[in-house]
Amino acid sequence: MLIISKRVHIEQFLTSFSEFASFDSQGHKYYFVFHDRERGGQLTLMNTNGNWSIHGKGDKYSDIAETFLDVEEVLPLLWKHRAAVNHAIKEIRTNDQQQSG
């Protein structure tokens, strides 16, 4: 199981993003949701044909639109939120094991 404890693990996560992300067939994008520690809501990291974007929402806020990011911007974002990303990865793996077991 991938756990982000080094910056190189973030690169591995991004390379294998479709293994962890859900697919939105209407938007033709992969998306991965994790807790937004700063604002207390959730962040959704999305990839559409190699283009990265992020969107946040919570009880008291919602970003107006997706913010498009270069991969150089995605790396520090995921590093900053690595505990929440690791928690989301663990939940995905647990759900996968329960469904296959």
ABEGO torsion letter per residue (X at the ends): XBBBABAAAAAAAAAAAAAABBBBAAAGBBBBBBBBAAAGBBBBBBBBGGBBBBBBBBAABBBABBBBBBAAAAAAAAAAAAAAAAAAAAAAAAAAAAAAX
